Amino acid sequence: MANETQVSFPKVNAPLTAEEWASVTLGIGNGTLDEGTGNYQFRFDDALDQCIISPPEGSGYAHAIVAGFYHHLYKPVRVSLPPVTKPTTYIITLTFDPAKAETAPVSIQAFTNALDNTGGKKHVVLVEIDRQPSQVLSQATKRGYAQRIAPMIDMQESASLPPARQQVFGTMAYVNKDRSIYRASLINGKDGAQWAHVLGTKTVAPLSMPGWERSERSPNQYGFWLTPVPEGFKVECSLVFKRAAFDYVIGGDWNVLGYFIPEHLRTVQYAELMFPVVYDTGRGIHHLTGRISFFDGTLSLISRDGARVNINQGGYLHVPYTSWVANKIYTTSY
């Protein structure tokens, strides 16, 4: 259609050309379509010097899109990767070749050291193998590429998310109420996809401590801020607690006020932080030392120099800004 100034399609009762079809589906992207089973699988045969590419066991076939054209793999395919006399990189791909658009537009190919981009070819790299002289394939260095295509959905609340196992693996969900993004992922190595909070900061309320209540004076009146990091979640807080029960005295021994960090926001190892705190009686200010145990989630107080400090009803305990990494919560493993 290069001789035409402009075209539009599809046209009623008219077939699409290969070029038009590529335009229709190109916006979907290039990559594999993973249903949580790993899609294209790789094994290496040292005796025959071959890479074996197989479909996953779950769906029965592997599938992908390259340059708008689809590829299905129903049975294992063997690709020869012969011994080398010098360091060599083999590149196994799904390659779209316009010259084969009428028969097999996308197929599994193997290239040596560099991709062939002539003639409009386009590739999705599946795996690279660095082979050394006198080295069997099983000992060669491999780099797998998990280039997937996954959709994006939009939800109002995280509680309304559809079952993750029924989504294309890697599907992203924007949750408006949380201002956050969730991903259909494998979590902590468990089987089956689950929704993992992977982007954005959301809020979790602290636990109630007997005799204390969260004050509206808190810089963050809503609790803890949670932001995903590779090791778990970064947790931030800056709170003011109001003494709601009877008066009592704190002296030179640690006094545990209670558990205020939810269990899933704690650490797997013992970790703590000590810091100066202020208790506002309404008539004056007391300076004390506070301690947070991120391991068991407790908040404790001790007076300075062993002096007796009256914690009166209606007073306000100011806990300054602190943050930690909650590595007890899930991490996205895949």
Wavefront OBJ file of the C-alpha trace (Angstrom):
o trace
v 0.000 0.000 0.000
v 3.018 2.249 -0.261
v 1.545 3.778 -3.438
v -1.481 5.133 -1.522
v -1.426 8.411 0.356
v -3.525 7.156 3.253
v -5.663 4.177 4.154
v -8.027 3.220 6.961
v -9.215 -0.216 8.016
v -10.835 -2.588 8.699
v -13.263 -2.267 5.846
v -16.619 -4.033 5.873
v -16.340 -7.572 4.410
v -12.735 -6.951 3.318
v -9.815 -9.073 4.544
v -6.881 -7.543 6.383
v -3.437 -7.696 4.821
v -0.501 -8.883 6.936
v 0.622 -5.266 7.215
v -2.804 -4.146 8.413
v -3.092 -7.002 10.896
v 0.292 -6.063 12.354
v -0.977 -2.523 12.900
v -4.162 -3.768 14.568
v -2.311 -5.853 17.152
v 1.024 -4.017 17.411
v -0.170 -1.917 20.325
v -0.529 -5.028 22.466
v 3.262 -5.246 22.606
v 5.937 -7.890 22.089
v 6.470 -10.742 24.516
v 5.162 -13.981 25.919
v 1.708 -14.522 27.382
v 2.282 -16.240 30.719
v -0.617 -17.931 32.505
v 1.476 -18.468 35.624
v 3.055 -21.683 34.361
v 6.329 -20.197 33.161
v 5.432 -20.289 29.452
v 8.447 -21.306 27.299
v 10.554 -23.882 29.183
v 14.239 -24.678 28.540
v 16.358 -27.809 28.978
v 19.782 -28.663 27.559
v 20.958 -31.939 26.034
v 24.741 -32.283 26.471
v 24.961 -35.421 24.364
v 23.336 -33.845 21.304
v 24.402 -30.216 21.955
v 20.846 -29.003 21.786
v 18.512 -26.664 23.631
v 15.015 -28.098 24.086
v 12.217 -25.517 24.201
v 8.970 -26.940 25.571
v 5.469 -25.658 26.393
v 4.402 -25.490 30.050
v 2.468 -28.309 31.640
v -0.439 -26.150 32.774
v -2.092 -24.699 29.667
v -0.643 -27.262 27.249
v 0.960 -24.677 25.002
v 3.204 -21.627 25.189
v 2.161 -18.454 23.411
v 3.613 -15.095 22.501
v 3.173 -12.064 20.258
v 5.939 -10.647 18.064
v 5.335 -7.599 15.846
v 1.595 -8.190 16.091
v 1.763 -11.865 15.064
v 1.006 -14.763 17.392
v 3.048 -17.867 18.129
v 1.928 -21.124 19.777
v 4.240 -23.934 20.865
v 2.494 -27.274 21.403
v 5.412 -29.707 21.416
v 9.126 -29.510 22.306
v 11.454 -28.026 19.711
v 15.171 -28.835 19.586
v 17.688 -26.178 18.535
v 21.304 -27.139 17.792
v 24.024 -25.226 19.657
v 27.240 -26.903 18.469
v 30.576 -26.894 20.357
v 32.725 -23.795 19.853
v 36.420 -23.053 19.409
v 36.155 -19.576 20.945
v 33.750 -17.898 23.395
v 30.357 -17.692 21.709
v 26.951 -16.390 22.660
v 23.947 -18.255 21.299
v 20.693 -16.268 21.229
v 17.405 -18.183 21.063
v 14.479 -16.067 19.966
v 10.951 -15.883 18.723
v 11.502 -14.142 15.409
v 9.036 -12.453 13.097
v 10.128 -12.611 9.468
v 8.011 -10.643 6.966
v 9.233 -12.910 4.170
v 7.403 -15.789 5.854
v 4.245 -13.868 6.716
v 2.043 -16.092 4.547
v 3.210 -19.380 6.107
v 4.919 -19.034 9.491
v 5.417 -15.372 10.436
v 6.867 -16.208 13.882
v 9.151 -19.128 14.696
v 11.850 -20.190 17.144
v 15.309 -19.281 15.844
v 18.912 -19.393 17.068
v 21.536 -16.733 16.316
v 25.249 -16.592 17.015
v 26.634 -13.500 18.831
v 24.193 -11.029 17.248
v 20.618 -10.861 16.018
v 19.761 -10.675 12.321
v 17.585 -7.597 11.850
v 17.646 -7.557 8.051
v 14.479 -7.641 5.980
v 12.317 -6.193 8.762
v 12.872 -9.077 11.179
v 11.845 -8.479 14.786
v 12.723 -10.591 17.798
v 11.714 -11.494 21.328
v 14.772 -12.967 23.022
v 13.978 -16.037 25.115
v 17.418 -17.033 26.401
v 21.102 -16.343 25.790
v 23.801 -18.985 26.311
v 27.479 -18.083 26.704
v 29.415 -21.184 25.650
v 33.146 -21.644 26.099
v 35.451 -24.053 24.216
v 35.394 -27.601 25.651
v 32.284 -26.743 27.692
v 29.069 -28.743 27.755
v 25.817 -26.830 27.450
v 24.652 -27.601 30.968
v 27.709 -25.769 32.323
v 27.335 -22.703 30.085
v 26.134 -19.393 31.488
v 22.465 -18.720 30.681
v 20.454 -15.532 30.799
v 16.726 -16.046 30.629
v 14.500 -13.190 29.492
v 11.015 -12.986 30.921
v 9.590 -10.410 28.520
v 5.882 -10.756 29.118
v 2.796 -8.986 27.886
v 0.220 -8.321 30.592
v -2.862 -6.090 30.716
v -3.742 -3.294 33.132
v -7.082 -3.198 34.938
v -8.640 -0.481 37.080
v -10.427 -1.151 40.368
v -11.951 0.988 43.095
v -10.907 -1.146 46.100
v -8.346 -3.882 46.632
v -11.027 -6.079 48.227
v -12.773 -6.173 44.840
v -9.777 -7.447 42.873
v -10.641 -10.529 40.786
v -8.816 -13.809 41.555
v -5.157 -13.355 40.600
v -4.918 -16.943 39.364
v -7.470 -16.163 36.668
v -5.426 -13.279 35.251
v -2.569 -13.254 32.773
v 0.570 -13.497 34.905
v 1.991 -10.038 35.567
v -1.372 -8.280 35.182
v -1.302 -4.878 36.878
v -4.290 -3.466 38.759
v -4.570 0.185 39.701
v -6.625 0.504 42.901
v -8.071 3.982 43.190
v -8.838 3.888 46.929
v -5.249 2.909 47.767
v -3.658 5.063 45.039
v -1.549 1.958 44.481
v -0.738 -0.692 41.893
v -1.033 -4.429 42.506
v 0.491 -7.182 40.352
v -0.476 -10.812 39.786
v 2.715 -12.389 41.149
v 4.238 -15.353 42.897
v 4.767 -14.397 46.533
v 7.401 -15.900 48.808
v 7.809 -18.815 46.398
v 4.254 -20.078 46.919
v 2.377 -21.785 44.112
v -0.241 -19.824 42.243
v -0.466 -16.129 41.513
v -1.574 -13.688 44.189
v -2.059 -9.930 44.175
v 1.089 -8.178 45.404
v 1.206 -4.475 46.285
v 4.165 -3.355 44.150
v 3.843 0.406 43.686
v 2.429 3.312 45.630
v 2.082 4.173 49.311
v -0.955 3.074 51.280
v -1.973 3.448 54.915
v -2.511 0.846 57.638
v -3.940 1.711 61.056
v -1.913 0.875 64.192
v -3.153 -1.605 66.762
v -4.965 -0.248 69.797
v -2.945 -0.102 73.029
v -4.907 -0.515 76.283
v -5.508 2.861 77.906
v -4.305 4.811 74.872
v -5.978 6.155 71.760
v -4.604 7.654 68.587
v -4.946 11.431 68.722
v -6.204 13.720 65.985
v -3.076 15.748 66.713
v -0.996 13.054 64.961
v 0.891 14.384 61.929
v -0.407 11.286 60.151
v -3.877 10.700 61.564
v -4.295 7.497 59.566
v -1.452 5.339 60.898
v 1.483 3.767 59.095
v 2.570 4.547 55.546
v 3.584 1.450 53.569
v 5.740 1.642 50.443
v 7.025 -1.469 48.604
v 10.812 -2.001 48.546
v 12.751 -5.079 47.340
v 13.189 -6.431 50.891
v 9.539 -6.051 51.908
v 7.876 -2.749 52.805
v 9.229 0.533 54.101
v 7.036 1.606 57.012
v 6.877 5.199 58.218
v 5.007 6.725 61.116
v 4.746 9.862 63.238
v 2.049 9.556 65.868
v 0.530 11.211 68.907
v -1.245 9.029 71.478
v -3.715 10.355 74.051
v -3.874 8.810 77.517
v -7.517 7.691 77.784
v -7.407 5.719 81.059
v -6.266 6.367 84.645
v -3.115 8.169 85.749
v 0.014 6.145 86.507
v 3.732 6.675 87.131
v 6.732 5.735 84.991
v 10.114 5.404 86.644
v 13.520 3.917 85.900
v 12.233 0.618 84.486
v 10.906 0.080 80.992
v 7.109 0.289 80.847
v 5.478 -1.436 77.873
v 2.469 0.566 76.676
v 1.304 -2.193 74.346
v 1.486 -3.657 70.861
v 0.870 -1.000 68.234
v 2.591 -2.406 65.107
v 0.485 -5.021 63.269
v 2.238 -8.387 63.044
v 2.697 -8.322 59.277
v 4.570 -4.995 59.553
v 7.214 -6.347 61.938
v 10.700 -7.727 61.327
v 11.869 -11.336 61.254
v 14.982 -10.424 63.250
v 15.171 -8.479 66.514
v 15.402 -4.766 65.778
v 14.678 -1.767 67.966
v 15.048 2.002 68.096
v 15.366 4.298 71.111
v 14.545 7.987 70.865
v 13.497 10.989 72.973
v 9.735 11.471 73.409
v 7.635 14.225 74.900
v 4.621 13.813 77.150
v 2.341 16.845 77.222
v 0.314 16.870 80.438
v -1.651 19.930 79.401
v 0.067 21.853 82.160
v 3.673 21.052 81.360
v 6.108 18.914 79.373
v 7.892 15.716 80.464
v 10.883 14.388 78.531
v 11.223 10.603 78.429
v 12.955 7.928 76.361
v 10.911 5.743 74.060
v 11.719 2.368 72.529
v 10.049 0.625 69.623
v 10.642 -3.076 69.110
v 10.076 -3.763 65.430
v 10.317 -7.477 66.199
v 7.313 -7.747 68.533
v 5.635 -4.417 67.708
v 5.720 -2.880 71.179
v 6.139 0.717 72.335
v 7.836 1.256 75.700
v 8.750 4.228 77.888
v 11.326 4.890 80.593
v 12.005 8.067 82.529
v 15.310 9.851 82.270
v 17.690 9.386 85.215
v 15.137 7.198 86.980
v 12.909 10.130 87.949
v 9.225 9.433 88.564
v 7.005 10.872 85.828
v 3.251 11.080 86.169
v 1.354 9.973 83.050
v -1.951 11.723 83.600
v -5.253 10.986 81.937
v -5.845 13.286 78.969
v -2.142 13.865 78.294
v -0.483 13.439 74.911
v 2.512 11.259 74.053
v 4.412 12.510 71.000
v 6.248 9.762 69.075
v 8.593 11.357 66.517
v 9.002 10.235 62.913
v 10.550 6.807 62.506
v 10.831 4.282 59.707
v 11.925 0.679 59.199
v 11.763 -2.134 56.652
v 9.091 -4.706 57.468
v 10.671 -7.850 56.061
v 8.098 -10.139 57.662
v 5.555 -9.112 55.040
v 5.574 -10.787 51.643
v 8.101 -10.122 48.922
v 7.391 -10.632 45.236
v 9.552 -13.509 44.058
v 8.381 -13.664 40.442
l 1 2 3 4 5 6 7 8 9 10 11 12 13 14 15 16 17 18 19 20 21 22 23 24 25 26 27 28 29 30 31 32 33 34 35 36 37 38 39 40 41 42 43 44 45 46 47 48 49 50 51 52 53 54 55 56 57 58 59 60 61 62 63 64 65 66 67 68 69 70 71 72 73 74 75 76 77 78 79 80 81 82 83 84 85 86 87 88 89 90 91 92 93 94 95 96 97 98 99 100 101 102 103 104 105 106 107 108 109 110 111 112 113 114 115 116 117 118 119 120 121 122 123 124 125 126 127 128 129 130 131 132 133 134 135 136 137 138 139 140 141 142 143 144 145 146 147 148 149 150 151 152 153 154 155 156 157 158 159 160 161 162 163 164 165 166 167 168 169 170 171 172 173 174 175 176 177 178 179 180 181 182 183 184 185 186 187 188 189 190 191 192 193 194 195 196 197 198 199 200 201 202 203 204 205 206 207 208 209 210 211 212 213 214 215 216 217 218 219 220 221 222 223 224 225 226 227 228 229 230 231 232 233 234 235 236 237 238 239 240 241 242 243 244 245 246 247 248 249 250 251 252 253 254 255 256 257 258 259 260 261 262 263 264 265 266 267 268 269 270 271 272 273 274 275 276 277 278 279 280 281 282 283 284 285 286 287 288 289 290 291 292 293 294 295 296 297 298 299 300 301 302 303 304 305 306 307 308 309 310 311 312 313 314 315 316 317 318 319 320 321 322 323 324 325 326 327 328 329 330 331 332 333 334
